[in-house]
Amino acid sequence: MPNLIYLPNFTVNYSIIMFDRISIKKNDAALEIEIKALKDNKKQQLLLVWIALFSLCGLAIFNQFFYDYDKSSKVFFAVYLAFWFFFEFKVIYAYRWRNIGKEKIIIDSKKLLLTKEIGKRGVTQTYDLEKIKDFKAFDTPDPTFIKMINTSYWNINKYNLVFTYEDIKVPFGIDLDANQTKKILHEIKSFIKK
């Protein structure tokens, strides 16, 4: 039987606060924060060109399977295609996320729901509010080069907020600047204190 997810009703006495990419709905019973994906039109165009050219490279290598090569060459092509498929998937995912992705944080008196959606499809994680501790800004102590790679435009893992749930760190809030991070953190902490 599928898990049913309770979503709070915002039809009674709610207020909406809107920023550039962020909208916040709140009333006495629930808080909903929606964060649209960060999108840079020039970088999106470059990403699309990269996808097209990288797809052509993959097709050219795949085409080599139909020619008469020795076994070690075909193993090389297979390994290359495995890496190619991984990066192709990651970049297409990033392109779609940047175009139509959004993150939702919904909190009521008992639960916190984190949802990442692309279009109408998404993944929702549910957490018991009483088991959550320590909402704070998330800063990774990675060395500069690794941090640069992990926070590049085609990677969707630059989290700016984190909480602890049963001794596990749960990051959320993708691609927020310092002011947005502070505002969302303030809204969450204010709602939970009620």
PALUMVEX-219132 format. One record per residue (C-alpha): residue in one letter; y, x, z negated. Coordinates in steps of 0.05 Angstrom, whole numbers, padded with zeros to 5 digits. Each point is the difference from the previous one (the first is absolute). Example, Ala and Ser with C-alpha at 12.3 -4.5 7.8 and 13.67 -1.06 7.14 Angstrom:
aa=a | y=-00090 | x=00246 | z=-00156
aa=s | y=00069 | x=00027 | z=00013
END
This chain:
aa=m | y=00000 | x=00000 | z=00000
aa=p | y=00068 | x=00030 | z=00019
aa=n | y=00050 | x=00017 | z=-00054
aa=l | y=00057 | x=-00050 | z=-00003
aa=i | y=00068 | x=00028 | z=-00012
aa=y | y=00051 | x=-00039 | z=-00039
aa=l | y=00070 | x=00004 | z=00030
aa=p | y=00058 | x=-00025 | z=-00042
aa=n | y=00042 | x=-00059 | z=00022
aa=f | y=00073 | x=00018 | z=00014
aa=t | y=00023 | x=-00071 | z=00016
aa=v | y=00034 | x=-00011 | z=-00067
aa=n | y=00061 | x=00038 | z=-00025
aa=y | y=-00008 | x=00067 | z=00035
aa=s | y=00051 | x=00051 | z=00021
aa=i | y=-00003 | x=00046 | z=00059
aa=i | y=00030 | x=00070 | z=00003
aa=m | y=-00001 | x=00035 | z=00068
aa=f | y=00011 | x=00073 | z=00018
aa=d | y=-00009 | x=00037 | z=00066
aa=r | y=-00077 | x=-00004 | z=-00001
aa=i | y=-00013 | x=-00032 | z=-00067
aa=s | y=00002 | x=-00073 | z=-00022
aa=i | y=-00011 | x=-00021 | z=-00072
aa=k | y=-00018 | x=-00072 | z=-00020
aa=k | y=-00002 | x=-00016 | z=-00073
aa=n | y=-00002 | x=-00057 | z=-00049
aa=d | y=-00023 | x=-00006 | z=-00072
aa=a | y=-00073 | x=-00002 | z=00020
aa=a | y=-00007 | x=00053 | z=00054
aa=l | y=00031 | x=00059 | z=00037
aa=e | y=-00014 | x=00015 | z=00073
aa=i | y=00026 | x=00064 | z=00033
aa=e | y=-00010 | x=00009 | z=00075
aa=i | y=00012 | x=00068 | z=00031
aa=k | y=00002 | x=00005 | z=00075
aa=a | y=-00025 | x=00064 | z=00031
aa=l | y=00051 | x=00055 | z=00015
aa=k | y=00013 | x=00001 | z=00075
aa=d | y=00039 | x=00050 | z=00041
aa=n | y=00005 | x=-00023 | z=00072
aa=k | y=00005 | x=00071 | z=00029
aa=k | y=-00060 | x=00024 | z=-00039
aa=q | y=-00038 | x=-00063 | z=00020
aa=q | y=00012 | x=00016 | z=00074
aa=l | y=-00023 | x=00072 | z=-00011
aa=l | y=-00061 | x=-00025 | z=-00036
aa=l | y=-00016 | x=-00047 | z=00058
aa=v | y=00006 | x=00058 | z=00050
aa=w | y=-00044 | x=00043 | z=-00045
aa=i | y=-00052 | x=-00056 | z=-00003
aa=a | y=00000 | x=-00007 | z=00077
aa=l | y=-00007 | x=00075 | z=00012
aa=f | y=-00051 | x=00010 | z=-00055
aa=s | y=-00041 | x=-00058 | z=00028
aa=l | y=-00001 | x=00033 | z=00068
aa=c | y=-00024 | x=00065 | z=-00032
aa=g | y=-00057 | x=-00037 | z=-00034
aa=l | y=-00020 | x=-00035 | z=00064
aa=a | y=00000 | x=00066 | z=00038
aa=i | y=-00047 | x=00032 | z=-00052
aa=f | y=-00044 | x=-00062 | z=-00002
aa=n | y=-00005 | x=00004 | z=00076
aa=q | y=-00031 | x=00069 | z=-00007
aa=f | y=-00064 | x=-00030 | z=-00029
aa=f | y=-00018 | x=-00024 | z=00070
aa=y | y=00000 | x=00070 | z=00029
aa=d | y=-00056 | x=00051 | z=-00005
aa=y | y=00019 | x=00044 | z=-00060
aa=d | y=-00046 | x=00038 | z=-00047
aa=k | y=-00018 | x=-00030 | z=-00067
aa=s | y=00050 | x=00042 | z=-00041
aa=s | y=00058 | x=-00023 | z=00044
aa=k | y=-00020 | x=-00073 | z=-00009
aa=v | y=-00003 | x=00012 | z=-00076
aa=f | y=00070 | x=00029 | z=00004
aa=f | y=00024 | x=-00062 | z=00038
aa=a | y=-00033 | x=-00046 | z=-00051
aa=v | y=00034 | x=00036 | z=-00058
aa=y | y=00066 | x=-00001 | z=00036
aa=l | y=-00007 | x=-00075 | z=00014
aa=a | y=-00016 | x=-00014 | z=-00074
aa=f | y=00066 | x=00034 | z=-00020
aa=w | y=00036 | x=-00033 | z=00058
aa=f | y=-00024 | x=-00069 | z=-00021
aa=f | y=00021 | x=00012 | z=-00073
aa=f | y=00071 | x=00020 | z=00020
aa=e | y=00005 | x=-00054 | z=00053
aa=f | y=-00018 | x=-00053 | z=-00052
aa=k | y=00049 | x=00029 | z=-00051
aa=v | y=00059 | x=00002 | z=00048
aa=i | y=-00013 | x=-00070 | z=00029
aa=y | y=-00005 | x=-00027 | z=-00071
aa=a | y=00067 | x=00034 | z=-00017
aa=y | y=00032 | x=-00027 | z=00063
aa=r | y=-00022 | x=-00071 | z=-00017
aa=w | y=00019 | x=00008 | z=-00073
aa=r | y=00070 | x=00023 | z=00019
aa=n | y=00009 | x=-00059 | z=00047
aa=i | y=-00027 | x=-00059 | z=-00039
aa=g | y=-00025 | x=00026 | z=-00067
aa=k | y=00023 | x=-00022 | z=-00069
aa=e | y=-00019 | x=00009 | z=-00072
aa=k | y=00001 | x=-00056 | z=-00051
aa=i | y=00001 | x=00006 | z=-00076
aa=i | y=-00011 | x=-00065 | z=-00036
aa=i | y=00001 | x=-00005 | z=-00076
aa=d | y=-00010 | x=-00061 | z=-00044
aa=s | y=-00017 | x=-00005 | z=-00074
aa=k | y=-00072 | x=00024 | z=00009
aa=k | y=-00009 | x=00037 | z=00066
aa=l | y=00032 | x=00051 | z=00046
aa=l | y=-00019 | x=-00004 | z=00073
aa=l | y=00013 | x=00057 | z=00049
aa=t | y=-00007 | x=-00018 | z=00074
aa=k | y=00007 | x=00044 | z=00062
aa=e | y=00006 | x=-00043 | z=00063
aa=i | y=00004 | x=00016 | z=00073
aa=g | y=00017 | x=-00065 | z=00036
aa=k | y=-00041 | x=-00055 | z=-00032
aa=r | y=-00056 | x=00045 | z=-00024
aa=g | y=00002 | x=00037 | z=-00066
aa=v | y=-00035 | x=00028 | z=-00060
aa=t | y=00015 | x=-00026 | z=-00069
aa=q | y=-00016 | x=00034 | z=-00065
aa=t | y=00004 | x=-00040 | z=-00066
aa=y | y=00014 | x=00031 | z=-00068
aa=d | y=00001 | x=-00031 | z=-00070
aa=l | y=00071 | x=00008 | z=-00026
aa=e | y=-00022 | x=00015 | z=-00071
aa=k | y=-00040 | x=00061 | z=00024
aa=i | y=00059 | x=00030 | z=00038
aa=k | y=00042 | x=00054 | z=-00033
aa=d | y=00057 | x=00046 | z=00018
aa=f | y=00037 | x=-00024 | z=00062
aa=k | y=00040 | x=00059 | z=00026
aa=a | y=00025 | x=00037 | z=00061
aa=f | y=-00055 | x=00039 | z=00034
aa=d | y=00012 | x=00073 | z=00019
aa=t | y=-00056 | x=00042 | z=00028
aa=p | y=-00001 | x=00073 | z=-00022
aa=d | y=-00026 | x=00023 | z=00068
aa=p | y=00024 | x=00066 | z=00029
aa=t | y=00056 | x=-00009 | z=00051
aa=f | y=-00042 | x=00008 | z=00063
aa=i | y=-00054 | x=-00049 | z=-00023
aa=k | y=00053 | x=-00049 | z=-00024
aa=m | y=00034 | x=00004 | z=00068
aa=i | y=-00065 | x=-00015 | z=00037
aa=n | y=-00018 | x=-00057 | z=-00047
aa=t | y=00068 | x=-00033 | z=00006
aa=s | y=00009 | x=00006 | z=00075
aa=y | y=00016 | x=-00062 | z=00039
aa=w | y=-00071 | x=-00011 | z=00026
aa=n | y=-00030 | x=00002 | z=-00070
aa=i | y=00003 | x=-00063 | z=-00042
aa=n | y=-00008 | x=00029 | z=-00069
aa=k | y=00069 | x=00017 | z=-00026
aa=y | y=-00005 | x=-00041 | z=-00064
aa=n | y=00061 | x=-00003 | z=-00046
aa=l | y=-00026 | x=-00042 | z=-00058
aa=v | y=-00062 | x=00004 | z=-00044
aa=f | y=-00032 | x=-00033 | z=-00060
aa=t | y=-00061 | x=00016 | z=-00042
aa=y | y=-00057 | x=-00050 | z=00000
aa=e | y=-00059 | x=00017 | z=-00045
aa=d | y=00018 | x=00074 | z=00003
aa=i | y=00005 | x=00000 | z=00076
aa=k | y=00066 | x=00012 | z=00035
aa=v | y=00015 | x=-00055 | z=00051
aa=p | y=00056 | x=00019 | z=00050
aa=f | y=00041 | x=-00052 | z=00038
aa=g | y=00069 | x=-00008 | z=00030
aa=i | y=-00003 | x=00037 | z=00067
aa=d | y=00060 | x=00038 | z=00029
aa=l | y=00053 | x=-00021 | z=-00051
aa=d | y=00063 | x=00040 | z=-00013
aa=a | y=00023 | x=00016 | z=-00071
aa=n | y=00045 | x=-00061 | z=-00007
aa=q | y=-00054 | x=-00048 | z=00026
aa=t | y=-00051 | x=00031 | z=-00047
aa=k | y=00047 | x=-00009 | z=-00060
aa=k | y=00016 | x=-00072 | z=00019
aa=i | y=-00073 | x=-00021 | z=00009
aa=l | y=-00020 | x=00036 | z=-00064
aa=h | y=00056 | x=-00035 | z=-00038
aa=e | y=-00021 | x=-00069 | z=00027
aa=i | y=-00073 | x=00011 | z=-00018
aa=k | y=00015 | x=00026 | z=-00070
aa=s | y=00050 | x=-00056 | z=-00014
aa=f | y=-00049 | x=-00053 | z=00022
aa=i | y=-00057 | x=00029 | z=-00042
aa=k | y=00043 | x=00004 | z=-00063
aa=k | y=00011 | x=-00076 | z=00001
END
